[in-house]
Each structure stands twice: as C-alpha cells, then as structure tokens.
Amino acid sequence: MKRKDRMVGARVKLLVDPMYKGKRSIVKATQGRRKQESGQKKSLRRVLSACKSLLSRWFSYALEGWRSFRVGRACEVK
C-alpha cells in the first residue's frame, strides 16, 4: 500500500452475526482525516480492502454485536 493511500483515523464499523460463523461484513465506514501530502482523493473502499484481512482477523476474537474500530496509518486496528 502506498504512503499516499493511507488513511488517518478512518472509522470502520463491523457487524458479526453469530449464526453465521466466519462471515463478517463491513457495514459502515466513514472517511477519516487524510494526510496533507495526499494530493488526489483516494476512495475509502480501496483503503478498506487492504485493511479487510487485518480487521476480520482481529474481529474474529470478539463476541457478537457492534464494535467500533479506528484504522491507523498502517491499517492496524487500535
């Protein structure tokens, strides 16, 4: 992932249905603050696709229900 594609403080909301194990979906995502060096607008979907594996892996340890996460610069869930 390129440096200019990274997001700062992007909010990702995940919903897990306990009836369907292993299936997770990003149901809501709001754009965070962009770095000042980013010239062009980058789509949030492109950034989330890079973070999707890390998000789903971390979220698999969580229980059912809504959880809010903050995606860091390197797509780490904080």
N, C-alpha and C positions, 0 to 999 in steps of 0.2 A: 504494500500500500504506500502510495507516495505521500510525501510530507504535506503537500497542499490539499490532499483529500481528507486529511484527518479532521475530526470534529472535536470541539472542546465543550464538555458538559451537555452532550446530547442525551435527552431523556428517552428511555425505552421502557415501554410497559408490556409485560408478558402475562399471558393467561394460560394456565395449565388446567386441563380437565382431568381429574383423577381417574375417570372411567377409561380414558384412552392413554395408556402408558406409552411414554416415548414420543408423544406428539406434542409439540409446543408451537406456539404461533405468536408472532409479534403483532399485537392488535392495535397498538397506538404508539406513535413515535413523533416527538416534537423536536424541531431543529434547535440545536444549541448555539452557543456563541462560536462564530468562526474565527479562525486565526487571521490576523491582519495581513499576513503575507499571501493569503489566498486571493488571487485575482478573480478567477472565474467562480461562478456559482456551481457547486457540486451537488448532485442530487443526494438526498438523505438515504435513498434506497441503496445506492452504490456503497455507501459507508456501512450501512446496516448489514449488507450481505457479507462484508468482510468480518463483521463482529458476530455474525449469527452463530457460528460454531462455538465461539467462546461463551456467548450468552446462554445458549442452550445447554452447554456442558456444565456451567456454573448453576443454572437454574434447576438442573435435574436433582440436585441435592436438596432443593427447597420443597416445602409442602405445597398443598393445593392453595388456590386463591390468587389474589392480585398482589404483585410485588412491583416496586419501582426501583429502577437501577439508574446509575449515572455512568455513561460510557466515557472513559477517559481518552487521552490523546492516542494511546496505543490500543484502543479498543479493549481496555480492561474494565471489568465490572467492579465498581467501587461500592 
